[in-house]
Amino acid sequence: MIEYAMSFYKYHVFFCTNQRQAGEACCANFNARKVRDHAKQRIKELALDGPGKVRINLAGCLGRCDKGPVLVIYPEGVWYTYVDTEDVDDIIEQHLQQGRIVERLLID
């Protein structure tokens, strides 16, 4: 039997930053990279980064362009959309700090 260790990070957050051809829906059209950079900086400011804490990563296409822009948080597999950095700040505060789902940004 294989035993698995606990995840290296408590939360692993992936921001889709995919750029599609002109005119096609994609997260890059919503400044996803800039918003991801904001999240990464905010996590550092709050001293939430590092092993056992939070990791913010870029991702290519996550296949949810119709819901975009999107991010997903593991290990729960919770998917969010957002409009701006204020929405991402809410996700950081409520989900990553308090362990609560941000219902208004949740996508199925």
MIVEX-808525 format. One record per residue: residue in three letters; x, y, z of N, C-alpha, C in turn. Coordinates in Angstrom, 3 decimals, always signed. Layout:
N
ALA:X:Y:Z:X:Y:Z:X:Y:Z $
...
***
This chain:
108
MET:+0.843:-1.188:+0.000:+0.000:+0.000:+0.000:+0.885:+1.246:+0.000 $
ILE:+0.519:+2.225:-0.807:+1.251:+3.488:-0.883:+0.684:+4.452:+0.147 $
GLU:+1.560:+5.058:+0.920:+1.130:+6.088:+1.864:+1.514:+7.445:+1.295 $
TYR:+0.621:+8.392:+1.415:+0.858:+9.729:+0.881:+1.110:+10.701:+2.018 $
ALA:+2.095:+11.551:+1.821:+2.384:+12.595:+2.796:+1.380:+13.726:+2.639 $
MET:+1.282:+14.545:+3.650:+0.440:+15.726:+3.564:+0.949:+16.607:+2.426 $
SER:+0.075:+17.394:+1.865:+0.450:+18.299:+0.793:+1.551:+19.251:+1.274 $
PHE:+2.457:+19.597:+0.378:+3.541:+20.515:+0.705:+3.004:+21.897:+1.065 $
TYR:+1.905:+22.279:+0.404:+1.244:+23.560:+0.697:-0.148:+23.289:+1.253 $
LYS:-0.586:+24.134:+2.150:-1.964:+24.022:+2.641:-2.923:+24.335:+1.503 $
TYR:-2.617:+25.399:+0.745:-3.421:+25.789:-0.414:-2.496:+26.037:-1.597 $
HIS:-2.891:+25.536:-2.734:-2.162:+25.773:-3.979:-3.150:+26.425:-4.935 $
VAL:-2.871:+27.666:-5.310:-3.795:+28.474:-6.111:-3.236:+28.624:-7.524 $
PHE:-4.049:+28.239:-8.505:-3.653:+28.340:-9.905:-4.521:+29.376:-10.613 $
PHE:-3.887:+30.390:-11.174:-4.564:+31.412:-11.967:-4.396:+31.079:-13.431 $
CYS:-5.495:+30.901:-14.151:-5.397:+30.739:-15.597:-4.967:+32.075:-16.186 $
THR:-3.917:+32.030:-17.004:-3.431:+33.242:-17.677:-3.327:+33.006:-19.178 $
ASN:-4.054:+32.025:-19.663:-3.974:+31.628:-21.064:-4.412:+32.748:-22.015 $
GLN:-3.661:+32.892:-23.101:-4.005:+33.845:-24.162:-4.398:+33.051:-25.404 $
ARG:-5.607:+33.245:-25.863:-6.070:+32.595:-27.095:-5.955:+33.570:-28.248 $
GLN:-6.291:+33.081:-29.430:-6.248:+33.939:-30.610:-7.209:+35.114:-30.434 $
ALA:-6.900:+36.184:-31.138:-7.701:+37.405:-31.044:-9.185:+37.112:-31.217 $
GLY:-9.974:+37.660:-30.313:-11.414:+37.511:-30.388:-11.972:+36.328:-29.618 $
GLU:-11.128:+35.365:-29.232:-11.599:+34.202:-28.487:-11.574:+34.505:-26.990 $
ALA:-12.577:+33.980:-26.277:-12.644:+34.167:-24.830:-11.428:+33.526:-24.168 $
CYS:-10.803:+34.272:-23.263:-9.681:+33.718:-22.507:-9.426:+34.591:-21.280 $
CYS:-8.783:+33.992:-20.296:-8.514:+34.702:-19.050:-7.550:+35.872:-19.228 $
ALA:-6.626:+35.760:-20.162:-5.669:+36.846:-20.389:-6.373:+38.144:-20.785 $
ASN:-7.547:+38.041:-21.400:-8.312:+39.233:-21.787:-8.786:+40.041:-20.583 $
PHE:-8.680:+39.449:-19.385:-9.137:+40.099:-18.157:-7.969:+40.453:-17.228 $
ASN:-6.789:+40.648:-17.819:-5.592:+41.008:-17.036:-5.271:+39.967:-15.968 $
ALA:-5.454:+38.700:-16.296:-5.252:+37.622:-15.330:-3.844:+37.610:-14.746 $
ARG:-2.847:+37.874:-15.560:-1.467:+37.854:-15.045:-1.262:+38.966:-14.015 $
LYS:-1.794:+40.139:-14.283:-1.669:+41.254:-13.342:-2.378:+40.935:-12.023 $
VAL:-3.548:+40.329:-12.120:-4.298:+39.971:-10.912:-3.545:+38.883:-10.136 $
ARG:-2.982:+37.923:-10.855:-2.175:+36.876:-10.209:-0.974:+37.490:-9.505 $
ASP:-0.306:+38.447:-10.149:+0.836:+39.115:-9.528:+0.415:+39.825:-8.243 $
HIS:-0.760:+40.443:-8.273:-1.300:+41.098:-7.078:-1.499:+40.068:-5.961 $
ALA:-2.087:+38.924:-6.301:-2.335:+37.881:-5.301:-1.024:+37.383:-4.698 $
LYS:-0.037:+37.158:-5.538:+1.263:+36.675:-5.062:+1.890:+37.685:-4.097 $
GLN:+1.840:+38.956:-4.458:+2.379:+40.003:-3.595:+1.613:+40.092:-2.274 $
ARG:+0.302:+40.003:-2.358:-0.532:+40.090:-1.152:-0.244:+38.926:-0.197 $
ILE:-0.085:+37.739:-0.748:+0.222:+36.565:+0.073:+1.572:+36.758:+0.769 $
LYS:+2.543:+37.329:+0.073:+3.844:+37.605:+0.693:+3.716:+38.649:+1.802 $
GLU:+2.952:+39.716:+1.539:+2.758:+40.769:+2.538:+2.138:+40.223:+3.813 $
LEU:+1.247:+39.257:+3.666:+0.551:+38.658:+4.809:+1.353:+37.515:+5.442 $
ALA:+2.543:+37.250:+4.919:+3.403:+36.160:+5.388:+2.679:+34.812:+5.324 $
LEU:+1.905:+34.634:+4.246:+1.186:+33.377:+4.040:+1.874:+32.472:+3.028 $
ASP:+3.015:+32.904:+2.498:+3.704:+32.120:+1.469:+4.702:+31.158:+2.098 $
GLY:+4.942:+30.062:+1.383:+5.959:+29.117:+1.808:+5.393:+27.753:+2.161 $
PRO:+6.278:+26.810:+2.436:+5.857:+25.450:+2.769:+4.842:+25.413:+3.911 $
GLY:+3.816:+24.606:+3.728:+2.768:+24.490:+4.733:+1.771:+25.624:+4.707 $
LYS:+1.970:+26.568:+3.785:+1.086:+27.733:+3.713:+0.448:+27.804:+2.330 $
VAL:+0.662:+28.905:+1.604:-0.011:+29.146:+0.323:+1.013:+29.296:-0.789 $
ARG:+0.689:+28.739:-1.947:+1.500:+28.919:-3.157:+0.589:+29.462:-4.247 $
ILE:+0.996:+30.553:-4.887:+0.260:+31.155:-5.998:+1.032:+30.834:-7.279 $
ASN:+0.346:+30.252:-8.271:+0.991:+29.874:-9.526:+0.209:+30.344:-10.737 $
LEU:+0.954:+30.522:-11.829:+0.354:+30.723:-13.147:-0.067:+29.370:-13.691 $
ALA:-1.073:+29.371:-14.526:-1.472:+28.139:-15.219:-1.796:+28.500:-16.653 $
GLY:-1.599:+27.549:-17.527:-2.077:+27.704:-18.893:-3.588:+27.529:-18.867 $
CYS:-4.151:+27.158:-19.968:-5.599:+27.019:-20.053:-6.100:+25.970:-19.071 $
LEU:-7.076:+26.366:-18.265:-7.716:+25.454:-17.331:-9.039:+24.927:-17.884 $
GLY:-9.359:+25.307:-19.131:-10.543:+24.772:-19.795:-11.869:+25.339:-19.342 $
ARG:-11.861:+26.485:-18.689:-13.104:+27.083:-18.190:-13.289:+28.495:-18.729 $
CYS:-12.880:+28.713:-19.980:-12.887:+30.056:-20.572:-14.260:+30.727:-20.512 $
ASP:-15.305:+29.945:-20.591:-16.655:+30.502:-20.556:-17.006:+31.079:-19.190 $
LYS:-16.231:+30.764:-18.171:-16.474:+31.252:-16.810:-15.461:+32.313:-16.400 $
GLY:-14.518:+32.614:-17.278:-13.337:+33.388:-16.957:-13.560:+34.824:-16.580 $
PRO:-12.550:+35.375:-15.978:-11.294:+34.741:-15.624:-11.488:+33.783:-14.450 $
VAL:-10.621:+32.781:-14.358:-10.796:+31.768:-13.327:-9.500:+31.484:-12.577 $
LEU:-9.700:+30.977:-11.370:-8.623:+30.410:-10.574:-9.198:+29.205:-9.857 $
VAL:-8.318:+28.288:-9.484:-8.744:+27.109:-8.739:-7.817:+26.927:-7.554 $
ILE:-8.401:+26.532:-6.432:-7.638:+26.325:-5.201:-7.678:+24.843:-4.843 $
TYR:-6.476:+24.277:-4.699:-6.337:+22.892:-4.260:-5.748:+22.886:-2.859 $
PRO:-6.075:+21.889:-2.032:-6.532:+20.574:-2.442:-8.045:+20.429:-2.605 $
GLU:-8.828:+21.441:-2.239:-10.292:+21.285:-2.314:-10.828:+21.227:-3.731 $
GLY:-10.135:+21.850:-4.682:-10.651:+21.924:-6.038:-11.789:+22.919:-6.154 $
VAL:-11.671:+24.041:-5.456:-12.689:+25.085:-5.478:-12.360:+26.072:-6.591 $
TRP:-13.338:+26.310:-7.467:-13.178:+27.198:-8.623:-13.847:+28.539:-8.365 $
TYR:-13.107:+29.606:-8.684:-13.626:+30.964:-8.548:-13.439:+31.733:-9.854 $
THR:-14.310:+32.710:-10.036:-14.103:+33.751:-11.028:-13.874:+35.043:-10.255 $
TYR:-13.450:+36.075:-10.933:-13.212:+37.359:-10.281:-13.317:+38.461:-11.316 $
VAL:-13.531:+39.682:-10.830:-13.595:+40.853:-11.698:-12.337:+41.689:-11.550 $
ASP:-11.841:+41.785:-10.327:-10.715:+42.668:-10.061:-9.924:+42.192:-8.847 $
THR:-8.930:+42.982:-8.454:-8.091:+42.592:-7.319:-8.869:+42.586:-6.001 $
GLU:-9.913:+43.382:-5.904:-10.720:+43.375:-4.687:-11.387:+42.018:-4.494 $
ASP:-11.851:+41.400:-5.588:-12.427:+40.056:-5.496:-11.376:+39.056:-5.027 $
VAL:-10.177:+39.165:-5.562:-9.106:+38.247:-5.169:-8.716:+38.492:-3.710 $
ASP:-8.730:+39.739:-3.268:-8.475:+40.021:-1.854:-9.514:+39.338:-0.970 $
ASP:-10.772:+39.315:-1.409:-11.823:+38.605:-0.665:-11.530:+37.103:-0.606 $
ILE:-11.072:+36.533:-1.706:-10.727:+35.106:-1.737:-9.568:+34.835:-0.775 $
ILE:-8.571:+35.714:-0.776:-7.434:+35.546:+0.137:-7.905:+35.610:+1.582 $
GLU:-8.680:+36.634:+1.901:-9.124:+36.822:+3.280:-10.059:+35.702:+3.734 $
GLN:-11.072:+35.431:+2.927:-12.082:+34.475:+3.374:-11.664:+33.022:+3.194 $
HIS:-11.181:+32.650:+2.005:-10.856:+31.248:+1.762:-9.487:+30.869:+2.329 $
LEU:-8.459:+31.621:+1.960:-7.105:+31.232:+2.332:-6.760:+31.526:+3.791 $
GLN:-7.373:+32.547:+4.368:-7.092:+32.856:+5.768:-8.114:+32.252:+6.725 $
GLN:-9.390:+32.255:+6.319:-10.441:+31.816:+7.229:-11.046:+30.456:+6.873 $
GLY:-10.678:+29.916:+5.717:-11.186:+28.602:+5.327:-12.650:+28.588:+4.922 $
ARG:-13.172:+29.743:+4.507:-14.588:+29.848:+4.100:-14.687:+30.079:+2.601 $
ILE:-15.654:+29.424:+1.980:-15.922:+29.604:+0.546:-16.507:+30.990:+0.309 $
VAL:-16.067:+31.644:-0.756:-16.604:+32.954:-1.138:-17.716:+32.672:-2.150 $
GLU:-18.914:+32.493:-1.656:-20.056:+32.043:-2.466:-20.297:+32.917:-3.686 $
ARG:-20.178:+34.221:-3.558:-20.511:+35.118:-4.666:-19.565:+34.984:-5.859 $
LEU:-18.379:+34.404:-5.655:-17.397:+34.242:-6.734:-17.241:+32.791:-7.181 $
LEU:-17.947:+31.901:-6.520:-17.848:+30.475:-6.791:-18.447:+30.116:-8.147 $
ILE:-17.764:+29.244:-8.886:-18.335:+28.718:-10.128:-18.395:+27.198:-10.012 $
ASP:-19.328:+26.621:-10.754:-19.481:+25.163:-10.682:-18.662:+24.474:-11.738 $
***
